[in-house]
């Protein structure tokens, strides 16, 4: 257990862990839909959310120069257009207007979350090497630079670049190798039980589960993570 272990390096997840207070991004976007008065049910929203995620994984809509607002706007256009195309919204629905509204809402939520996380990240950065391991779209460096986070991490392991995605434990092994230490000397901090905690544990790392508002109400085995936190500052 971590009480008896000297942690020498930290591997952070990005999306959900650093930029949304542990809340699954689907829930943030759903809040944005309600703020914009998009008249769909949550089940309809979940359908368009999954479609957009799969579309972004198949087709390279997001390019390395896109910042986070660009990413959100592209994603919102895909989601809302899907709702129109599948007759969940009327044919004359103002897709661009609502995409702009929801993207801005989500962007501001991310800015607030990152500002809150910054002091914790700075504290750890001053004491231990940190690596970022993220399922992202090939533009994570642009996003980190945008939020002034680019100098905090010794290395970036991005799924779109390395060709390995969570929940494959191999992506965490790449993070461990980037730290240049044994897996048992590292701790992985992430918000997703299935994509962060389980594969990081399988890779031999210690784990801290940032347990926030999740995609489902599934009950997980809480004996697997070494720690469970509900605020990133709990790491301190």
C-alpha positions in Angstrom: 0.0 0.0 0.0 1.0 3.6 -0.5 1.6 4.2 3.2 4.7 2.0 3.0 5.9 3.2 -0.5 8.0 6.1 -1.5 6.4 7.4 -4.6 9.0 8.8 -7.0 6.9 9.9 -9.9 3.3 10.8 -10.8 1.3 10.0 -14.0 -1.7 12.3 -14.5 -4.7 11.8 -16.7 -5.9 15.0 -18.4 -9.5 15.1 -19.5 -11.9 14.8 -16.5 -9.0 14.8 -14.0 -7.5 18.2 -14.6 -10.1 20.1 -16.7 -13.5 19.2 -15.1 -13.1 18.6 -11.4 -13.5 14.8 -11.8 -16.8 15.2 -13.6 -17.2 13.1 -16.7 -17.2 15.4 -19.8 -20.6 14.1 -20.9 -22.1 15.6 -17.8 -20.4 19.0 -18.4 -21.7 19.0 -22.0 -25.2 18.0 -20.8 -25.1 21.0 -18.5 -24.2 23.1 -21.5 -27.2 21.7 -23.4 -29.5 22.7 -20.6 -27.9 26.1 -20.4 -28.5 26.6 -24.1 -32.1 25.2 -23.9 -31.4 22.5 -26.4 -34.7 20.6 -26.3 -33.6 16.9 -26.2 -33.8 14.2 -23.6 -30.7 13.0 -21.8 -31.0 9.7 -23.7 -31.0 11.6 -27.0 -28.0 13.6 -25.8 -26.1 10.4 -24.8 -26.7 9.0 -28.3 -25.3 12.1 -30.0 -22.4 12.2 -27.5 -21.4 8.6 -28.3 -21.7 9.3 -32.0 -19.4 12.3 -31.9 -16.8 10.4 -29.8 -16.7 7.6 -32.4 -16.7 10.1 -35.3 -13.7 11.9 -33.8 -11.9 8.6 -33.2 -12.5 7.5 -36.9 -12.0 10.8 -38.7 -9.3 13.4 -38.1 -11.5 16.4 -37.5 -9.2 17.7 -34.8 -5.8 18.9 -36.0 -2.6 19.7 -34.0 -3.1 23.5 -34.3 -6.6 23.4 -32.8 -6.9 24.8 -29.3 -9.5 23.5 -26.8 -12.2 25.9 -27.8 -11.7 24.8 -31.5 -12.0 21.2 -30.3 -15.2 21.9 -28.4 -16.8 23.8 -31.2 -16.1 21.0 -33.7 -17.5 18.4 -31.3 -20.6 20.5 -30.6 -21.3 20.9 -34.3 -21.1 17.2 -34.8 -23.3 16.4 -31.9 -26.1 18.9 -32.7 -26.0 18.2 -36.4 -26.5 14.5 -35.5 -29.6 15.4 -33.6 -31.0 17.3 -36.6 -30.0 14.6 -39.1 -31.8 12.0 -37.0 -34.9 14.2 -36.5 -34.5 14.7 -32.8 -34.3 18.4 -33.5 -36.2 20.3 -36.3 -34.5 20.6 -39.8 -34.2 24.4 -39.3 -32.7 24.2 -35.9 -29.9 26.8 -35.4 -27.0 24.4 -35.2 -24.2 26.9 -35.4 -25.7 29.2 -32.8 -26.2 26.4 -30.3 -22.8 24.9 -31.0 -21.2 28.3 -30.2 -23.2 28.6 -27.0 -22.4 25.1 -25.7 -18.8 25.2 -26.7 -18.3 28.5 -24.8 -20.1 27.2 -21.7 -17.8 24.1 -21.7 -14.7 26.1 -22.3 -15.4 28.4 -19.4 -16.0 25.4 -17.2 -12.6 24.0 -18.2 -10.9 27.3 -17.5 -12.3 27.4 -14.0 -11.4 23.8 -13.3 -7.8 24.2 -14.5 -7.4 27.3 -12.5 -8.5 25.4 -9.4 -6.2 22.5 -10.2 -3.1 24.6 -10.8 -1.9 25.0 -7.3 -2.0 21.3 -6.7 -0.2 20.6 -10.0 2.5 23.2 -9.1 3.0 21.8 -5.7 3.6 18.3 -7.0 5.7 19.5 -9.9 8.1 21.2 -7.5 8.7 17.9 -5.7 8.2 15.0 -8.2 8.5 14.4 -11.9 5.2 14.3 -13.7 4.0 12.7 -16.9 0.7 13.1 -18.7 -1.1 10.1 -20.2 -4.2 11.0 -22.1 -6.6 9.7 -24.7 -6.6 12.8 -26.9 -6.9 13.9 -30.5 -3.4 14.9 -31.5 -3.6 18.5 -30.2 -2.8 18.0 -26.5 0.4 20.2 -26.7 -1.7 23.1 -28.1 -4.2 22.7 -25.3 -1.6 22.6 -22.6 0.1 25.6 -24.0 -3.3 27.4 -24.2 -3.9 26.9 -20.5 -0.2 27.5 -19.5 0.2 23.9 -18.4 2.9 22.9 -20.9 5.9 23.3 -18.6 4.6 21.0 -15.8 5.1 17.6 -17.4 8.3 15.9 -18.2 6.7 14.0 -21.0 3.4 13.7 -22.8 1.9 10.3 -23.8 -1.0 11.1 -26.1 -3.1 8.2 -27.6 -3.4 9.8 -31.0 0.4 10.1 -31.3 1.6 6.8 -29.7 -1.2 4.6 -31.2 -2.3 3.1 -27.9 -5.5 4.1 -26.1 -6.8 3.6 -22.7 -7.9 1.2 -21.3 -4.9 -0.7 -22.7 -2.4 -0.9 -19.8 0.4 -0.5 -22.3 -0.2 3.3 -22.5 0.6 3.5 -18.7 3.7 1.4 -19.2 4.8 4.1 -21.7 4.2 6.7 -19.0 6.3 4.6 -16.5 9.1 4.3 -19.1 9.0 8.1 -19.7 9.5 8.6 -16.0 12.5 6.2 -16.1 11.5 4.3 -13.0 9.8 1.1 -11.9 6.0 1.0 -12.0 5.7 0.3 -8.3 7.5 3.7 -7.7 4.8 5.6 -9.6 1.2 6.6 -8.9 -1.5 7.2 -11.5 -4.1 9.9 -10.9 -7.3 9.6 -13.0 -11.0 10.1 -12.9 -12.0 7.0 -14.9 -12.2 3.8 -13.0 -12.2 1.7 -16.2 -9.8 3.7 -18.3 -7.4 4.9 -15.7 -7.5 2.9 -12.5 -7.9 -0.7 -13.7 -5.3 -0.5 -16.5 -2.8 1.4 -14.4 -3.2 -1.2 -11.6 -2.6 -3.9 -14.2 0.5 -2.1 -15.3 1.8 -2.3 -11.7 1.3 1.3 -10.7 -0.2 2.7 -7.6 -3.5 4.5 -8.3 -5.5 7.4 -7.0 -9.1 7.5 -8.2 -10.5 11.0 -8.5 -14.1 9.9 -8.0 -16.5 12.5 -9.5 -19.8 12.5 -11.4 -19.6 9.5 -13.8 -21.1 8.4 -17.1 -23.0 5.6 -15.4 -24.1 4.7 -11.8 -22.2 1.4 -12.0 -20.7 0.2 -8.7 -17.0 -0.5 -8.8 -14.6 -2.4 -6.7 -13.1 0.3 -4.5 -10.5 -2.0 -3.1 -8.4 -1.7 -6.3 -7.4 2.0 -6.1 -4.9 2.8 -3.4 -6.7 6.0 -2.6 -10.0 7.6 -3.5 -10.3 11.4 -3.6 -13.1 13.8 -4.4 -11.1 16.9 -5.0 -7.7 17.2 -6.7 -6.3 19.1 -3.7 -6.8 15.9 -1.6 -3.6 14.7 -3.2 -1.7 17.1 -1.0 
